[in-house]
Amino acid sequence: AYLEMKKDPNFHQSSCISWFYSNFYERLFDVHPMCRPLFTSGIISQGKFLVKMVSLILNSLKNKDKFVKAMEDLAMRHCERGVRGVEYGIVGDVLFSTIHKTVGSPFTRDVENAWKLIYSSMIQIIVPLCVEYERTGVVKRTTERNTDSDGNNLNSRSKGSSFEDQRMSASDISSSH
């Protein structure tokens, strides 16, 4: 899609990456204008951060602990800046539509489903932390939430492999396209 757009003399994006984040923030501010004040560093630096976070997330899918830590860090930063849990639904919609617009026809149903698996894995960690922060003003990391007052692990028995199942499905689908 980017290469087609680049043929238009009125198209002024220097790279597919800048086109991606420009589209992302344009749509985000269009559907959720009240979030604009959260972005004080400028769209270029914010866009670079967005791309960096997407890369970090994709690279951490193979390591559950790294993925959870990245999502907790992201949730903590967003909570401190005033992002509410409910806003992640809006961001997901904006993300999917932006990927579809910038990727074009290679954005098949399988690719879309892979992104939905990845995003749902993200918000399963992020949204509960945001809700906790909204209620208490404190965000506890997984290790803090899963230990008792003596530091004993409360999750000693296996909880199943829902994260692993989702991660494998998402990475299998996305690597095949």
HELIX and SHEET records of a PDB file:
HELIX    1   1 TYR A    2  LYS A    6  1                                   5    
HELIX    2   2 CYS A   16  VAL A   31  1                                  16    
HELIX    3   3 PRO A   33  LEU A   38  5                                   6    
HELIX    4   4 ILE A   43  SER A   60  1                                  18    
HELIX    5   5 LYS A   64  GLU A   80  1                                  17    
HELIX    6   6 GLU A   87  VAL A  103  1                                  17    
HELIX    7   7 ARG A  109  THR A  136  1                                  28    
HELIX    8   8 THR A  142  ARG A  145  1                                   4    
HELIX    9   9 SER A  162  SER A  175  1                                  14    
END                                                                             
